[in-house]
Amino acid sequence: MSAFASDPGLDDIRDAAGHDTEVDVAVHLQDGTVKLSILWTQEILLNADDADQVAQALQRAAEQARRITAARGPDRSTST
C-alpha cells in the first residue's frame, strides 16, 4: 500500500500536445509532503483549463499536508 494519496481530480489531465503525458499530485499521508509528478516524460504542456485543475489540486494537497503536519506536532522531524 502506498503512503501517498493521489488527487483523483487529475485522472483525465493529459498533455495538450497529444503525447499521452500525465500529471499527478499526491500527499504523503504520514509526513505531509506534497509530490508533483509528471509521468512518462520530463515536462507536460497543459491547456489553460487543465493548468487550473493542476493548480487547484496543488492547493488541496497543501491544505491536506498542513492538517497532517499540524496533527503531528512541532517536535517531530519531516526528514525522509
Residue pairs with C-beta under 8 A, 6 or more apart in sequence:
3 28
3 29
3 30
4 26
4 27
4 28
4 29
4 35
5 26
5 27
5 29
5 64
6 24
6 25
6 26
7 24
7 25
7 26
7 57
7 60
7 61
9 53
9 56
9 57
9 60
10 22
10 23
10 24
10 25
10 53
10 54
10 57
13 22
13 23
13 46
13 50
13 53
13 54
14 20
14 21
14 22
14 50
15 21
15 22
15 41
15 44
15 45
15 46
16 45
16 46
16 47
16 50
17 45
19 40
19 41
20 40
21 38
21 39
21 40
21 41
21 43
21 44
22 38
22 39
22 40
22 44
23 36
23 37
23 38
23 39
23 44
23 46
23 54
24 35
24 36
24 37
24 39
25 34
25 35
25 36
25 37
25 54
25 57
25 58
25 60
25 61
26 34
26 35
26 37
26 61
27 33
27 34
27 35
27 61
27 64
27 65
27 68
28 34
28 35
28 65
28 68
29 68
30 68
31 68
31 69
31 72
31 78
31 80
32 64
32 65
32 66
32 67
32 68
32 69
32 72
32 78
33 65
33 78
33 80
34 58
34 61
34 62
34 65
36 58
38 44
46 54
69 78
